Amino acid sequence: MNVPRLSPLWSGCGILLGCLLWSMFPLPASSQVRVEQPQTLKSAVPAAQQRIAAAVRATAQMLAQHSLAVADPQMQAALGVQSAGMVEVYLYTNTPLTPTMLETLEQHGVRVLRSAAQWGIVYAAISPGQLESIAVLPFIRWIGSPVYSQRRTGSVTQ
């Protein structure tokens, strides 16, 4: 198979073109400013709220502003809201769960529905007012919304 090769003159032009394009990149000082901007925005949100998923936070705010009867139909697709006004969430911890961690959660008003100790996951019901006090616990990494299964109906070909 015959593969065309560039002459040394053309390969030298490619190196020159590469150096020219490289010189057009921004200087490190300006790129460092771009890297610091997201950190500035991130620090504007309190550390406790950074650990709470946006859907969970929005649900808690909606429950605080409206009654359960008004808020529940709007949130059924995203989060489970129990009749007592408690929100179902997943609590993810930094390390595997210990009995001490579960006791601490229960002391903070968390109703543990299920837990997977080896993976550090707790499926729980929390009152919306308790979310931030739970999020600041040192062993809590993230508070997320559960994903519920949905029954699929209809034709197989649709």
ZICORSUL-V428731 format. One record per residue. RES is the residue in one letter. PSI is psi in radians with two decimals (999 if undefined). Layout:
res;psi
RES;PSI
RES;PSI
//
This chain:
res;psi
M;2.32
N;2.04
V;2.16
P;2.42
R;2.57
L;2.53
S;2.78
P;-0.52
L;-0.80
W;-0.64
S;-0.58
G;-0.63
C;-0.60
G;-0.69
I;-0.73
L;-0.75
L;-0.69
G;-0.74
C;-0.68
L;-0.79
L;-0.67
W;-0.62
S;-0.27
M;-0.19
F;2.62
P;2.72
L;2.72
P;-0.58
A;-0.73
S;-0.56
S;-0.53
Q;-0.60
V;-0.70
R;-0.60
V;-0.58
E;-0.41
Q;-0.82
P;-0.59
Q;-0.65
T;-0.76
L;-0.68
K;-0.62
S;-0.26
A;-0.45
V;2.25
P;2.63
A;-0.64
A;-0.68
Q;-0.37
Q;-0.40
R;-0.07
I;2.25
A;2.58
A;-0.70
A;-0.68
V;-0.77
R;-0.75
A;-0.68
T;-0.75
A;-0.71
Q;-0.68
M;-0.70
L;-0.58
A;-0.57
Q;-0.58
H;2.93
S;2.89
L;-0.64
A;-0.61
V;-0.71
A;-0.58
D;-0.84
P;-0.52
Q;-0.37
M;0.03
Q;-0.59
A;-0.54
A;-0.87
L;2.65
G;2.17
V;2.09
Q;2.89
S;-0.45
A;0.03
G;0.17
M;2.56
V;2.35
E;2.25
V;2.88
Y;2.30
L;2.14
Y;2.29
T;2.86
N;-0.49
T;2.95
P;2.58
L;2.51
T;2.81
P;-0.56
T;-0.71
M;-0.76
L;-0.69
E;-0.72
T;-0.74
L;-0.77
E;-0.59
Q;-0.47
H;0.15
G;0.25
V;2.29
R;1.87
V;2.10
L;-0.75
R;2.76
S;2.60
A;1.70
A;-0.75
Q;-0.46
W;-0.14
G;0.72
I;2.35
V;2.19
Y;2.05
A;2.90
A;2.25
I;2.48
S;2.47
P;-0.53
G;-0.31
Q;-0.10
L;-0.84
E;-0.62
S;-0.50
I;-0.69
A;-0.46
V;-0.09
L;2.43
P;-0.45
F;-0.07
I;2.19
R;-0.68
W;2.50
I;1.99
G;2.93
S;2.52
P;2.70
V;2.05
Y;2.51
S;2.67
Q;2.32
R;2.26
R;2.23
T;2.82
G;-2.98
S;2.61
V;-0.52
T;-0.11
Q;999
//
